[in-house]
Amino acid sequence: MRVLKRIIFIGLLLQFTLPASAELRIEITKGVDNAVRVAVVPFAWRGKRKPPIDVSDVVSSDLGLSGRFEALPTITDVKFS
């Protein structure tokens, strides 16, 4: 009988609980009109195999996603004489 009373009591408590809700509002108040153009130099790799990731691509992506920079296209076949 006590177990039944507890179940009924818990059931009544659950009936009167209010559903929770939340709202997320993001306001952008400042921004950059013109992104700064930057060149990311490809990093050297001295391994026997292909590098696991292209670090210059990661850096370019991170800078571009910040919104403040625009990475210029990379040129891998540049030779200095």
N, C-alpha and C positions, 0 to 999 in steps of 0.2 A: 504494500500500500504506500509506503514512503517513496519507493522508486517511482510509482505512478504520479504522486504529487510533485516530485521533482521534475519529471518529464513535462507535466502540464505547466508548472511554473516557468520552466525554461522556454517552453513553447509560447507562453504569453509574453515573456520578455522579448522574444524574437519578433513577435507581432508588432510591438510598439517601437522598435528601433527605427530610426530615420535613415534612409539611404544617404551615403556620403557622395558628394560630388565636388569637383574642383575645376578651375578654369585657369589656363595658362595664357597670359597675354604678353607678347613681346613687342615693344615699341622701339623702333630704330630712330634715334634722334640725330645722329651724326653719321656722316659717310664720306667717302672719298669719290670725287667726280672722275678724276683721271688716275688710273693706277700707274705706278712707277714701273717702267720697263726695265727688267734685269735679265742678264744672261747668266745661266748656270753652266759652268764648265764641266764636261764629263769627267768623272773620277777614273783614275788609273786602276787597273786590276792586274795583279801578277799571279794569277792562279792557272792551273793546268786546264781547268774547265771554265765554262761560262759562269759569270758571277751570279749568285743566287737572286739578287735584285739589282736594278739599276738605280744607284743612289741619286744620280742627278734627276731622274724622273720623279723620285719621291720628294726631293727638295723643290723641284719646279711645281709639283702638285700642291704641296703644302703652302708655298708662297702664293700661288694662284687662288687657293681656297680662302686665304685670309682676306682677299678682296683689295688689298693695298698694293699688290704687285702683279705684273703681267710678265710671265716668263717668255723670253724669246725662244724660237725654235732652236734646237741644238743641231750643231753641225759636227759630225763625228770624223769626217775625213779632212780635217784641217792639218796641213803640214807646214811647219816653219822651217825655212832654210837659212 
